[in-house]
Amino acid sequence: MNFHFMKDLSEDKIRGVLFGQAIGDALGLGTEFMTKSEVRRHYPDGLKDYAQIVQDGHRARWREGDWTDDTDMMLCIAEAIAEDGEVNPLSVARRFKQWFRHNPMGIGRHTHTVLSIGDYEEKPCLVAEKIWQMSGKRSAANGAVMRTSVVGLLRQDVEKHAAGISRLTHADPRCVGSSVIISLMVHSLVYQGETIPVEELIKVGNRYDSRIEPYLQMTQEGSLGVLQLDDERTMGYTLKTMAAALWCVYHSRSFEEGLLAVINEGGDADTNGAVAGSLLGAKFGYAQIPVRYMAGLVRRAVLEDMAEALLEMLPELK
Ligand SMILES: [Mg+2]
């Protein structure tokens, strides 16, 4: 392979990550908080397109083909990187807070609590750590892993930055470890064109928390059902979101097949869809994503501009 071919290939995958995430988020909204049987009732042939999304009280607040908080927060990170020319966690935190001031919809409880603290912008990690301790160290929501895909696009220090950006709101080692794992997988798919074997991910996970390994093991099962994504008590758990997205990388033959498998399980489907979509976009590339999913995104131009800015900035990054 010559250099230019490799470069074009990674550019296609960088776009694939951004668009894959946004599409998974926007389509996943259609089954968010549903059980699998509710998904079947509302979408007898499965949810496949934005136009099918039922307009109930929860979903009608968004325009058809719009993404939610997951992609908004991913874009806060992307914007900070593109504008600063370096990874500055405090600058990312400032953008989170700025976004929070506009009363965003769909924001998770833990993230809401952390971002509402007065001196969040000055000491984000300390605030996040305190709120986590006040939860009895039980809170391990998927609010950090949902936005971490873009960190995998950095050329170097992916693990360090994924951990640091997770800790801006989520201190639990399961949140940090799952964010690191997703970012490393994005990086490997985009720049090496390789899937990281699960044994390698287990080693990474064990550096953070022993509770990660069983969820990594579940990604090797033949069916997503093993994850019980629609279980009401655990649907926002960071390890479930991580495992669902990795399952797609290991088992799907196309972007569409993987994404539809995840979101039709219900549960925290916009977030599961966002992370799965980003990995599938990294694996298969932008060119393999069905055009109707791109065309239906109402804020498509925002993503296109961000992709251009990142493509220009990433090779120069300090
Ligand atoms: Mg959401």
Boltz pocket constraint, residues with backbone or C-beta under 6 A from the ligand:
constraints:
  - pocket:
      binder: B
      contacts: [[A, 68], [A, 69], [A, 70], [A, 105], [A, 106], [A, 270], [A, 271]]
      max_distance: 6.0
